[in-house]
Amino acid sequence: MLSTRAGGLGINLATADVVIIYDSDWNPQVDLQAMDRAHRIGQTKTVRVFRLITEHTVEERIIMRAEMKLKLDNLVIQQGDL
């Protein structure tokens, strides 16, 4: 088990096939990078990602903000419409 901060720092988890995110970040790229650690060369299994969120807490706001940021990233940066 790793936190998303540690999971995004140069660690490849090609043998792991389950990712559990229990500490979502305001920056969605941090979570995506942590998930990508399990999708590395040599991974032969289907990777499953679970995100633990408690209802009626700041975690819900973090997830909503992260989703908005990913949509904005897709609209502006990924499509090159600056």
Residue, then its C-alpha position, 0 to 999 in steps of 0.5 A: m500500500l502506498s499513498t498517492r504521493a509515494g505512488g507517483l515517485g519513480i515506482n513501477l508496480a507491474t505486478a500489482d493489479v489492484v489500486i486503491i486510492y484513499d487519499s485523493d489529491w486536488n491535482p488529478q494528475v497526481d492520482l492519474q500518475a499513481m494509477d499509471r504505476a500499475h499499468r507498466i510494461g510487464q503487466t499481464k493482468t487487468v488493473r482495477v482501480f478503487r477510489l474510497i470516498t466518504e459521503h458528505t466530506v471534503e473528499e467529495r469536493i476534491i473529486m468534483r474539482a479534480e473532474m472539472k480540472l480534467k475536463l478543462d485540461n482536455l478542452v484546453i491543453q490536450q486539444g491545443d486550443l489555447 
